[in-house]
Amino acid sequence: MEYEHSQSALFEYTSTQHACRQPHVLMRPTITQCGDQWCALYGVNDQEGIVAYGATPEKASQAWDLVWLNGEEY
């Protein structure tokens, strides 16, 4: 039982560390609702900044991470 508990704790710690290193967590883009979509924006506006859209704030954040990491619009 002790081993299972320590493995579970290690998994939780590793998951938390991974989540804390995601680009949207570190860079903190602004998340706003735009019609039926959510927008994650880092910068002054979508022409000069980094922007991504998604159906939920989480999906917009995930899409923003892809733009940040890959330089491509999603």
C-alpha positions, 0 to 999 in steps of 0.5 A: 500500500505504501508503494502505491501511495508514493507512486500516486504522489509522484504522479501528481507532483510530475503532473503539476510540474508539467502544468506549471511549465505550459506557455499560457501559464508562464506568459499569462495571455488575456482570455476573453469571450468573443461571440461564441468563441474564447480568445487567448491574446498576448499583446496589444491586439490580434494583429501585433500579438499572439492570438488563438481561439477555442470553444472554451477558455481551456481550448483557447489556452491549448491552441495558444500554446501551439501558436507560441511553440510552433509559430503557426495559427490554429 
